[in-house]
Amino acid sequence: MRAWQLPELGDPWDNLRLVDLPSPDPGPGQARIAVEGGDLNFADILQCRGSYQVRIPTPFVPGMGGAGRVVAVGPDTTLQPGDRVVGATAGGPWGIYAEEALVNEADIELLPDGVSGITAAGAHVTYGTAWFALHQRGRIQPGESVLVLAGAGGVGSAAIQMAKAHGCWVLAAAGGPAKVEVCRSLGADVAIDYAGDDLYQAVMDATSGRGVDVVYDPVGGEHFDIARRLLAWEGRLLVVGFASGTIPSAPANHALVKNYSIVGVHMGGYRSRDLATVRHCYDEVYRMLADGEIEPLVSEVVGLDDLPRALRDLADRRTTGRVVLDPTRGALA
């Protein structure tokens, strides 16, 4: 099979090599899938650089998640050849940036026949994250105001749609006029260009000085400090990630005076602690997809040959929504 393999740590667009590898043998509780869609994720870039919290010895095939059809199974699994699945790869050397990958049954969901592998790869992590952040941790209510940072990105675009579907009033912030228009197209009631406008003033003007009930923050850095000042009384700041590369901190006295909550969102931690809630999350997500309540923003589908360039664009924040790999499209011979 063809696969992008990382022989040594570093930027993937420089270090990845397209190679022919034997198909991996699934171990206990595992399955080998023919990849239908692979999710390009900033965490994959960090893992290639050796700066992600989970380190994999080189060489390895990156790519933490996606969708595909089961072609072989190991012992101790209920999966069958022909099943379509979506979720995390098994880690180690056999990630999703290839024609085939390994998955652990415990880390995947069965994929409904009406959902394509490309759609599933673009939706699974982003909408799962948005659901856990907004519903499980943020406890959003219809009519509340929700500010989504990085609204044109993968998890941000999902949060806009998820909050709107629940009847919330959504403000979205993104960098640059084109990304602001993406936020509007996704249904944001207010869209703010924080590359050119004063984010604090724009939100306070839009809310008549009240601030917002919930902030969805996958960015961190300087935007975190602005976001916590924008919270209304008893607001919730959802800490989703640190795309800025800077992990912020907050003065406890500020949280006390305004009576707001800083709420961590670690979706991955639920799979080993509360699998029933994970199942409930994806029942809801795939029902909403089937009913047309949400639709993932997949801005580009790339073949194997274009993967390093797409990862570079992702790192440089030149992408919107989700970029998805289709290994059957335009692969190098």
FENTA-V531938 format. One record per residue. N is the residue number from 0. RES is the residue in one small letter. PHI is phi in radians with two decimals (NA if undefined). NEAR is the number of other ideal C-beta (glycine too) atoms within 8 Angstrom. D_FIRST is the distance of its C-alpha to the first C-alpha in whole Angstrom. Layout:
[[N,RES,PHI,NEAR,D_FIRST] [N,RES,PHI,NEAR,D_FIRST]]
This chain:
[[0,m,NA,9,0] [1,r,-1.54,12,4] [2,a,-2.71,13,6] [3,w,-1.56,15,10] [4,q,-1.99,12,12] [5,l,-1.78,16,15] [6,p,-1.33,7,17] [7,e,-2.62,7,20] [8,l,-1.14,8,22] [9,g,2.72,9,24] [10,d,-1.08,10,23] [11,p,-1.12,14,20] [12,w,-1.18,10,20] [13,d,-1.69,7,21] [14,n,-1.78,12,19] [15,l,-1.13,14,16] [16,r,-2.27,8,13] [17,l,-1.45,10,10] [18,v,-2.32,8,8] [19,d,-1.71,5,5] [20,l,-2.22,11,5] [21,p,-1.19,4,6] [22,s,-1.06,8,6] [23,p,-1.28,11,9] [24,d,-1.58,7,13] [25,p,-1.22,11,15] [26,g,-1.62,8,18] [27,p,-1.00,7,22] [28,g,1.29,10,22] [29,q,-2.02,14,18] [30,a,-2.45,15,16] [31,r,-1.72,14,12] [32,i,-2.05,14,12] [33,a,-1.44,8,10] [34,v,-1.24,16,11] [35,e,-1.76,14,14] [36,g,-2.86,17,16] [37,g,-2.08,15,15] [38,d,-1.47,16,19] [39,l,-1.45,13,20] [40,n,-2.24,11,22] [41,f,-1.05,8,25] [42,a,-1.10,8,24] [43,d,-1.12,15,21] [44,i,-1.12,13,22] [45,l,-1.07,9,25] [46,q,-1.15,14,22] [47,c,-1.11,14,21] [48,r,-1.41,10,24] [49,g,1.43,7,25] [50,s,-1.93,5,28] [51,y,-1.50,9,27] [52,q,-1.16,3,29] [53,v,-1.84,6,26] [54,r,-1.80,7,24] [55,i,-2.06,9,21] [56,p,-1.11,4,21] [57,t,-1.39,8,19] [58,p,-1.41,7,16] [59,f,-2.64,12,14] [60,v,-1.67,15,12] [61,p,-1.28,14,15] [62,g,1.93,16,16] [63,m,-1.47,13,18] [64,g,-2.86,14,18] [65,g,2.97,18,17] [66,a,-2.38,15,17] [67,g,-3.11,15,15] [68,r,-1.86,10,15] [69,v,-1.16,15,15] [70,v,-2.02,8,13] [71,a,-2.76,10,14] [72,v,-2.26,11,17] [73,g,-1.62,12,19] [74,p,-1.21,6,23] [75,d,1.09,5,25] [76,t,-2.40,12,24] [77,t,-1.62,4,25] [78,l,-1.17,9,22] [79,q,-2.27,7,21] [80,p,-0.92,7,18] [81,g,1.79,6,19] [82,d,-1.09,10,20] [83,r,-1.80,13,19] [84,v,-2.34,16,20] [85,v,-2.55,13,20] [86,g,2.63,9,21] [87,a,-1.42,10,20] [88,t,-1.34,14,17] [89,a,-1.34,11,17] [90,g,1.35,8,18] [91,g,1.21,7,17] [92,p,-1.49,8,14] [93,w,-2.11,12,11] [94,g,-1.44,14,13] [95,i,-1.49,15,12] [96,y,-1.43,14,11] [97,a,-2.87,16,7] [98,e,-1.30,11,6] [99,e,-2.39,14,7] [100,a,-2.59,18,10] [101,l,-1.83,14,13] [102,v,-2.28,15,16] [103,n,-1.58,10,20] [104,e,-0.99,11,22] [105,a,-1.19,6,25] [106,d,-1.92,10,23] [107,i,-2.28,11,22] [108,e,-2.12,9,24] [109,l,-1.24,7,24] [110,l,-1.71,11,23] [111,p,-1.03,7,26] [112,d,-1.08,5,25] [113,g,-1.37,4,27] [114,v,-1.96,11,25] [115,s,-1.24,7,22] [116,g,-1.11,15,19] [117,i,-1.14,13,20] [118,t,-1.07,12,23] [119,a,-1.09,15,23] [120,a,-1.11,18,20] [121,g,-1.33,16,23] [122,a,-1.83,14,26] [123,h,-1.07,16,25] [124,v,-1.26,10,26] [125,t,-1.16,14,28] [126,y,-1.34,15,30] [127,g,-1.10,13,30] [128,t,-1.10,13,31] [129,a,-1.10,15,34] [130,w,-1.09,13,35] [131,f,-1.11,13,36] [132,a,-1.16,15,37] [133,l,-1.36,16,40] [134,h,-1.69,11,41] [135,q,-1.23,10,40] [136,r,-1.78,12,41] [137,g,-1.49,12,43] [138,r,0.88,7,45] [139,i,-1.11,12,45] [140,q,-2.17,6,48] [141,p,-0.94,6,49] [142,g,1.62,6,51] [143,e,-1.28,10,50] [144,s,-1.68,12,49] [145,v,-2.24,17,45] [146,l,-1.73,15,44] [147,v,-1.88,16,40] [148,l,-1.51,14,39] [149,a,0.92,12,36] [150,g,-1.15,18,37] [151,a,-1.60,14,34] [152,g,-1.44,13,31] [153,g,-1.09,12,29] [154,v,-1.26,14,31] [155,g,-1.20,16,34] [156,s,-1.09,19,34] [157,a,-1.13,16,33] [158,a,-1.16,15,36] [159,i,-1.01,16,38] [160,q,-1.15,14,37] [161,m,-1.14,14,37] [162,a,-1.19,16,41] [163,k,-1.10,12,42] [164,a,-1.09,9,41] [165,h,-1.61,10,43] [166,g,1.50,6,46] [167,c,-1.57,14,46] [168,w,-1.66,8,48] [169,v,-1.94,15,45] [170,l,-1.87,17,45] [171,a,-2.26,16,42] [172,a,-2.13,15,42] [173,a,-2.66,17,39] [174,g,-1.72,7,39] [175,g,1.85,9,40] [176,p,-1.02,7,42] [177,a,-1.11,7,38] [178,k,-1.24,13,37] [179,v,-1.10,13,40] [180,e,-1.13,9,40] [181,v,-1.06,15,37] [182,c,-1.04,17,39] [183,r,-1.11,9,41] [184,s,-1.14,6,39] [185,l,-1.43,13,38] [186,g,1.96,9,41] [187,a,-1.06,14,43] [188,d,-1.30,6,46] [189,v,-2.34,9,47] [190,a,-2.15,13,44] [191,i,-2.18,14,45] [192,d,-1.62,13,44] [193,y,-1.40,11,44] [194,a,-1.43,6,43] [195,g,-2.12,6,47] [196,d,-1.95,9,49] [197,d,-1.42,5,50] [198,l,-1.04,12,48] [199,y,-1.03,9,51] [200,q,-1.16,8,53] [201,a,-1.10,11,51] [202,v,-1.22,14,51] [203,m,-1.14,10,54] [204,d,-1.13,7,56] [205,a,-1.19,9,53] [206,t,-1.87,12,54] [207,s,0.97,5,58] [208,g,1.47,5,58] [209,r,-1.36,6,57] [210,g,1.59,10,53] [211,v,-2.09,15,50] [212,d,-1.32,11,50] [213,v,-2.42,17,46] [214,v,-2.06,15,44] [215,y,-1.82,17,40] [216,d,-2.11,14,39] [217,p,-1.66,13,35] [218,v,-1.84,12,36] [219,g,1.28,15,39] [220,g,1.06,10,41] [221,e,-1.15,8,44] [222,h,-1.19,14,43] [223,f,-1.07,14,44] [224,d,-1.14,9,47] [225,i,-1.18,10,48] [226,a,-1.06,13,46] [227,r,-1.16,14,48] [228,r,-1.30,8,52] [229,l,-1.57,13,51] [230,l,-1.28,14,51] [231,a,-1.36,11,54] [232,w,-0.96,6,56] [233,e,1.09,8,54] [234,g,-1.31,14,50] [235,r,-2.25,14,47] [236,l,-1.80,15,45] [237,l,-1.59,14,41] [238,v,-1.55,11,39] [239,v,-1.72,10,35] [240,g,3.14,9,34] [241,f,-2.35,11,35] [242,a,-1.09,10,33] [243,s,-1.23,9,36] [244,g,1.56,6,35] [245,t,-2.03,8,38] [246,i,-1.59,5,39] [247,p,-1.53,10,43] [248,s,-2.37,4,45] [249,a,-2.26,10,48] [250,p,-1.24,6,52] [251,a,-1.10,6,53] [252,n,-1.16,6,56] [253,h,-1.19,10,55] [254,a,-1.11,13,53] [255,l,-1.18,7,56] [256,v,-1.11,6,59] [257,k,-1.65,9,56] [258,n,1.03,7,55] [259,y,-1.83,13,52] [260,s,-2.02,8,49] [261,i,-1.82,9,46] [262,v,-2.05,10,43] [263,g,-1.30,6,40] [264,v,-2.21,11,37] [265,h,-2.09,6,34] [266,m,-1.04,9,32] [267,g,-1.04,5,29] [268,g,-1.22,7,32] [269,y,-1.32,13,33] [270,r,-1.10,9,30] [271,s,-1.62,5,32] [272,r,-1.98,6,35] [273,d,-2.67,6,36] [274,l,-1.11,9,33] [275,a,-1.07,6,35] [276,t,-1.23,9,36] [277,v,-1.07,11,32] [278,r,-1.06,9,32] [279,h,-1.09,8,35] [280,c,-0.95,12,34] [281,y,-1.33,11,31] [282,d,-1.03,8,33] [283,e,-1.18,9,35] [284,v,-1.05,14,32] [285,y,-1.33,10,31] [286,r,-1.15,8,34] [287,m,-1.14,11,35] [288,l,-1.10,15,32] [289,a,-1.13,9,33] [290,d,-1.47,6,36] [291,g,1.35,6,36] [292,e,-1.27,7,37] [293,i,-2.34,13,34] [294,e,-2.59,6,32] [295,p,-1.10,14,29] [296,l,-1.50,14,29] [297,v,-1.71,12,26] [298,s,-1.42,8,27] [299,e,-2.75,8,23] [300,v,-2.01,9,20] [301,v,-2.06,14,18] [302,g,-1.54,12,14] [303,l,-1.00,15,12] [304,d,-1.15,8,14] [305,d,-1.75,9,17] [306,l,-1.09,14,16] [307,p,-1.04,11,18] [308,r,-1.10,9,21] [309,a,-1.14,14,21] [310,l,-1.14,13,21] [311,r,-1.13,10,24] [312,d,-1.07,10,26] [313,l,-1.09,13,26] [314,a,-1.12,10,27] [315,d,-1.54,6,30] [316,r,1.06,6,31] [317,r,-1.71,5,30] [318,t,-1.88,11,28] [319,t,-2.18,10,30] [320,g,1.00,14,29] [321,r,-2.10,15,25] [322,v,-1.83,14,22] [323,v,-2.18,16,19] [324,l,-1.55,20,15] [325,d,-2.05,13,14] [326,p,-1.18,12,10] [327,t,-1.53,6,11] [328,r,-1.79,9,14] [329,g,1.05,7,15] [330,a,-1.28,11,11] [331,l,-1.20,6,12] [332,a,-1.39,2,11]]
